[in-house]
Amino acid sequence: MTLTDDNYREAFLREKVARQQAEQLLEDKSRVLFALNQELQKKVVALEHQHGLFIQAEKMATLGTLCAGVAHEINNPLAYAMSNIESLHSSNNTVYRLLEMNQQVLDRTISDSELIAQLNQLTEQQSLLSLRDDIHELLADSSQGLRRINHTVRNLLDFARPKDNEKQLVDMTDAVKNAVKLLLNQLGNCEVKCNYQPVPMTWCNLAAINQVMVNLLINAKHACDELSDTQAIITVTVAFADQQICITVSDNGCGMSEHVKAHIFDPFFTTKPVGTGTGMGMTLVYAMVHDHQGEIEIDSQQGQGTQIHCFFPILRHE
């Protein structure tokens, strides 16, 4: 073997060892990167879970505010439905007697003269035509009241129930209208003006938009609570311009200072008394709007009211 062969073999072995070391280093780094990626995926799942818990916690906190208004909304139709049922019970004897007479006629166990006499007797006690009209009216009113209760409870359950982040092609105005209906009694001291202009269908999560609107409306109501000599006015507008859906909630309440505007989206920041607010409402509003690729603009001056604009691009698919 020549010197040249020895040098070649020595160089080859050095290169082989270096290549093996590089491959081992690459394998070790790949293992570390894989483990870090697995850990990162777990943390992302955990963060998404925590985000969902924050949303649900904020909903539960908001439910306390909604309870009084919802109870009033349910109590009124329930009261007259119960009253109508009591009235229907009082008509039972007449209706049952008419059914008995009908069966007697079918069984031929009553003569025509007896039938006429008993009908005259019933008519003296209560007008049968009036009874017919009363029953129809009582049933119609009760059905309408129970439908109102059903609609209110369904809206409340839709708001309170945890939702997957499911989006679909819908009219975003539906979520706005549902939020206003859900809070109508809660906003009883405020004059609520709604301006719903036609908007195109867009890919969105209606439950999230409903949550955004509930939070904005409750904040607007609280901003108006300090008004004494002026009628509180909250205006809700849905419009379409520059290829964007714009949802605006305006109030003539206390407005915001520059400090509040600078921190309004910070987690746990609140201007409400201790134990009253969670400080997560506007944080979640910000997150939900941006989840729809939207933007929020706030126009407010202390003592001059507030306008909050939520701009959403038209999305046709995820």
C-alpha positions as CSV (number, residue, x, y, z in Angstrom):
1,M,0.0,0.0,0.0
2,T,1.4,3.4,-1.0
3,L,1.5,6.6,1.0
4,T,-1.2,8.0,-1.2
5,D,-3.5,5.1,-0.4
6,D,-2.8,5.5,3.3
7,N,-3.7,9.2,3.1
8,Y,-6.9,8.5,1.2
9,R,-7.9,5.8,3.7
10,E,-7.2,8.1,6.6
11,A,-9.2,11.0,5.0
12,F,-12.1,8.6,4.2
13,L,-12.3,7.4,7.8
14,R,-12.2,10.9,9.1
15,E,-15.0,11.9,6.7
16,K,-17.0,8.8,7.7
17,V,-16.7,9.5,11.4
18,A,-17.6,13.2,10.8
19,R,-20.6,12.1,8.7
20,Q,-21.8,9.7,11.4
21,Q,-21.4,12.4,14.0
22,A,-23.4,14.9,11.9
23,E,-26.1,12.3,11.3
24,Q,-26.3,11.5,15.0
25,L,-26.4,15.2,15.8
26,L,-29.2,15.7,13.2
27,E,-31.1,12.7,14.6
28,D,-30.8,14.1,18.2
29,K,-31.9,17.6,17.1
30,S,-34.8,16.1,15.2
31,R,-35.9,14.2,18.3
32,V,-35.7,17.3,20.4
33,L,-37.7,19.3,17.8
34,F,-40.3,16.6,17.5
35,A,-40.7,16.5,21.3
36,L,-40.9,20.3,21.4
37,N,-43.5,20.3,18.6
38,Q,-45.6,17.7,20.5
39,E,-45.4,19.8,23.6
40,L,-46.3,23.0,21.6
41,Q,-49.3,21.2,20.2
42,K,-50.5,20.2,23.7
43,K,-50.1,23.8,24.9
44,V,-52.1,25.1,21.9
45,V,-54.9,22.7,22.7
46,A,-54.7,23.7,26.3
47,L,-54.9,27.4,25.4
48,E,-57.8,26.8,23.1
49,H,-59.6,25.0,26.0
50,Q,-58.8,27.8,28.4
51,H,-60.1,30.4,25.9
52,G,-63.3,28.4,25.6
53,L,-63.6,28.4,29.4
54,F,-63.0,32.1,29.6
55,I,-65.8,32.7,27.0
56,Q,-68.2,30.4,29.0
57,A,-67.2,32.1,32.3
58,E,-68.0,35.5,30.8
59,K,-71.4,34.1,29.6
60,M,-72.2,32.9,33.0
61,A,-71.3,36.2,34.5
62,T,-73.5,38.0,32.0
63,L,-76.4,35.7,32.8
64,G,-76.7,37.3,36.2
65,T,-77.3,40.6,34.5
66,L,-79.8,39.1,32.2
67,C,-81.9,37.2,34.8
68,A,-84.1,40.1,35.9
69,G,-85.0,41.1,32.4
70,V,-85.6,37.5,31.3
71,A,-87.8,36.7,34.3
72,H,-89.9,39.8,33.5
73,E,-90.1,38.7,29.8
74,I,-91.3,35.2,30.8
75,N,-93.6,36.3,33.7
76,N,-95.9,38.5,31.7
77,P,-97.0,36.0,29.1
78,L,-97.0,33.2,31.7
79,A,-99.4,35.2,33.9
80,Y,-102.0,35.8,31.2
81,A,-101.6,32.2,29.9
82,M,-102.4,30.9,33.4
83,S,-105.3,33.3,33.7
84,N,-106.7,32.1,30.4
85,I,-106.4,28.5,31.4
86,E,-108.4,29.3,34.6
87,S,-111.1,31.0,32.4
88,L,-111.1,27.9,30.2
89,H,-111.6,25.7,33.3
90,S,-114.7,27.7,34.3
91,S,-116.2,26.9,30.9
92,N,-115.6,23.2,31.3
93,N,-119.1,22.5,32.7
94,T,-120.9,24.1,29.8
95,V,-118.7,22.3,27.2
96,Y,-119.0,18.9,29.0
97,R,-122.8,19.4,29.1
98,L,-122.9,20.1,25.4
99,L,-120.9,17.0,24.7
100,E,-123.3,14.9,26.8
101,M,-126.3,16.3,24.9
102,N,-124.5,15.5,21.7
103,Q,-124.1,11.9,22.7
104,Q,-127.7,11.7,23.9
105,V,-128.8,12.9,20.4
106,L,-126.6,10.3,18.7
107,D,-128.0,7.6,21.1
108,R,-131.5,8.8,20.5
109,T,-132.1,9.0,24.3
110,I,-133.4,12.6,24.3
111,S,-136.3,14.1,22.5
112,D,-136.2,17.2,20.4
113,S,-138.2,19.1,22.9
114,E,-136.0,18.1,25.8
115,L,-132.9,19.0,23.8
116,I,-134.3,22.5,23.0
117,A,-135.2,23.0,26.6
118,Q,-131.8,22.1,27.9
119,L,-130.1,24.2,25.2
120,N,-132.3,27.2,26.3
121,Q,-131.3,26.6,29.9
122,L,-127.6,26.5,29.0
123,T,-128.0,29.7,26.9
124,E,-129.6,31.5,29.8
125,Q,-126.5,30.7,31.9
126,Q,-124.0,31.6,29.3
127,S,-124.2,32.7,25.6
128,L,-122.9,29.8,23.5
129,L,-121.8,32.1,20.7
130,S,-119.9,34.2,23.3
131,L,-118.4,31.0,24.7
132,R,-117.2,30.0,21.3
133,D,-115.5,33.4,20.7
134,D,-114.1,33.4,24.2
135,I,-112.5,30.0,23.9
136,H,-111.0,30.9,20.5
137,E,-109.5,34.1,21.9
138,L,-108.3,32.5,25.1
139,L,-106.5,29.7,23.2
140,A,-105.0,32.1,20.7
141,D,-103.7,34.4,23.5
142,S,-102.3,31.5,25.5
143,S,-100.6,30.0,22.4
144,Q,-99.0,33.4,21.6
145,G,-97.8,33.8,25.2
146,L,-96.3,30.3,25.4
147,R,-94.5,30.9,22.0
148,R,-93.0,34.1,23.5
149,I,-91.8,32.1,26.5
150,N,-90.4,29.4,24.3
151,H,-88.6,31.9,22.1
152,T,-87.1,33.7,25.2
153,V,-86.0,30.5,26.8
154,R,-84.5,29.2,23.6
155,N,-82.6,32.5,23.1
156,L,-81.3,32.3,26.7
157,L,-80.2,28.6,26.2
158,D,-78.5,29.5,22.9
159,F,-76.6,32.2,24.7
160,A,-75.7,30.2,27.8
161,R,-74.8,26.8,26.1
162,P,-71.1,26.2,25.3
163,K,-70.7,26.4,21.5
164,D,-68.1,24.9,19.2
165,N,-66.4,27.4,17.0
166,E,-68.7,26.5,14.1
167,K,-69.2,29.0,11.3
168,Q,-71.7,28.9,8.6
169,L,-73.0,31.2,5.8
170,V,-75.7,33.3,7.5
171,D,-77.1,36.8,7.9
172,M,-75.1,38.4,10.7
173,T,-78.1,40.6,11.5
174,D,-79.9,37.6,13.1
175,A,-77.3,37.6,15.9
176,V,-77.8,41.3,16.5
177,K,-81.6,41.1,16.6
178,N,-81.5,38.1,19.0
179,A,-79.2,40.0,21.4
180,V,-81.5,43.1,21.3
181,K,-84.5,40.9,22.0
182,L,-82.7,39.1,24.8
183,L,-81.8,42.4,26.5
184,L,-84.9,44.3,25.7
185,N,-86.3,44.3,29.3
186,Q,-82.8,44.8,30.8
187,L,-82.5,48.0,28.6
188,G,-86.0,49.2,29.7
189,N,-84.8,52.6,31.0
190,C,-83.1,53.3,27.7
191,E,-84.6,54.2,24.4
192,V,-83.3,51.6,22.0
193,K,-83.2,52.6,18.3
194,C,-82.4,49.9,15.7
195,N,-81.4,50.5,12.1
196,Y,-81.0,47.2,10.2
197,Q,-79.9,47.7,6.6
198,P,-79.7,44.8,4.2
199,V,-76.3,43.0,4.4
200,P,-74.9,40.1,2.4
201,M,-74.5,36.6,3.8
202,T,-71.2,35.9,5.4
203,W,-69.3,33.0,6.9
204,C,-69.5,33.6,10.7
205,N,-70.3,32.1,14.1
206,L,-73.7,33.6,15.1
207,A,-73.2,32.6,18.7
208,A,-70.0,34.6,18.9
209,I,-71.5,37.6,17.3
210,N,-74.5,37.3,19.7
211,Q,-72.0,37.3,22.6
212,V,-70.2,40.4,21.1
213,M,-73.5,42.3,20.9
214,V,-74.7,41.3,24.4
215,N,-71.5,42.6,25.9
216,L,-71.6,45.9,23.9
217,L,-75.2,46.5,24.8
218,I,-74.7,45.8,28.5
219,N,-71.7,48.2,28.5
220,A,-73.8,50.8,26.7
221,K,-76.5,50.4,29.3
222,H,-74.1,50.8,32.2
223,A,-72.6,53.9,30.6
224,C,-76.1,55.4,30.5
225,D,-77.0,54.5,34.2
226,E,-75.5,57.8,35.5
227,L,-77.8,60.0,33.3
228,S,-80.4,61.8,35.3
229,D,-81.8,64.8,33.3
230,T,-81.3,63.2,29.9
231,Q,-83.1,60.3,28.2
232,A,-80.7,57.4,27.8
233,I,-80.5,56.4,24.1
234,I,-78.8,53.4,22.7
235,T,-78.6,53.0,18.9
236,V,-77.8,49.8,17.1
237,T,-76.9,50.0,13.4
238,V,-76.1,47.2,10.9
239,A,-74.9,48.5,7.5
240,F,-72.8,47.4,4.5
241,A,-70.2,49.7,3.0
242,D,-66.8,49.3,1.4
243,Q,-67.3,45.5,1.2
244,Q,-67.6,45.3,5.0
245,I,-70.4,44.7,7.4
246,C,-70.4,47.4,10.1
247,I,-72.2,46.8,13.4
248,T,-72.3,50.0,15.5
249,V,-73.5,50.4,19.1
250,S,-73.8,54.0,20.2
251,D,-74.9,55.5,23.5
252,N,-75.2,59.0,25.0
253,G,-73.8,57.9,28.3
254,C,-70.7,58.9,30.4
255,G,-68.1,58.1,27.7
256,M,-64.5,57.0,28.2
257,S,-61.3,58.8,29.3
258,E,-58.1,58.3,27.2
259,H,-56.9,56.0,29.9
260,V,-59.9,53.7,29.7
261,K,-59.7,53.6,25.9
262,A,-56.1,52.7,26.1
263,H,-56.8,49.7,28.3
264,I,-60.3,48.7,27.4
265,F,-59.2,45.4,25.7
266,D,-56.7,44.4,28.4
267,P,-57.7,41.2,30.3
268,F,-59.3,41.9,33.7
269,F,-59.4,45.6,33.2
270,T,-62.7,47.0,34.4
271,T,-64.2,50.4,35.5
272,K,-67.0,48.7,37.4
273,P,-67.0,48.2,41.2
274,V,-65.2,45.2,42.7
275,G,-67.3,42.1,42.3
276,T,-69.5,43.7,39.6
277,G,-67.5,43.0,36.4
278,T,-65.1,40.3,35.3
279,G,-62.9,42.6,33.2
280,M,-63.0,40.0,30.4
281,G,-66.0,41.3,28.4
282,M,-64.2,43.6,26.0
283,T,-61.2,41.2,25.8
284,L,-63.5,38.5,24.4
285,V,-65.2,41.0,22.1
286,Y,-61.8,41.8,20.7
287,A,-60.9,38.2,20.3
288,M,-64.2,37.2,18.7
289,V,-64.2,40.1,16.2
290,H,-60.6,39.3,15.2
291,D,-61.5,35.6,14.9
292,H,-63.8,36.8,12.1
293,Q,-60.9,38.8,10.5
294,G,-62.7,42.0,11.7
295,E,-61.6,45.2,13.3
296,I,-62.9,47.4,16.2
297,E,-62.9,51.2,16.3
298,I,-63.9,53.2,19.4
299,D,-65.0,56.8,19.2
300,S,-65.6,58.2,22.7
301,Q,-65.1,61.3,24.8
302,Q,-65.7,61.6,28.5
303,G,-69.2,62.9,29.1
304,Q,-70.2,62.8,25.5
305,G,-71.1,59.2,24.9
306,T,-69.5,56.3,23.0
307,Q,-69.6,54.7,19.5
308,I,-68.1,51.3,19.0
309,H,-67.8,50.1,15.4
310,C,-67.2,46.5,14.5
311,F,-66.1,45.9,10.9
312,F,-66.4,42.5,9.4
313,P,-65.1,41.5,5.9
314,I,-67.4,39.3,3.8
315,L,-66.2,35.7,4.1
316,R,-67.6,33.1,1.8
317,H,-65.8,30.1,3.3
318,E,-63.4,29.3,6.1
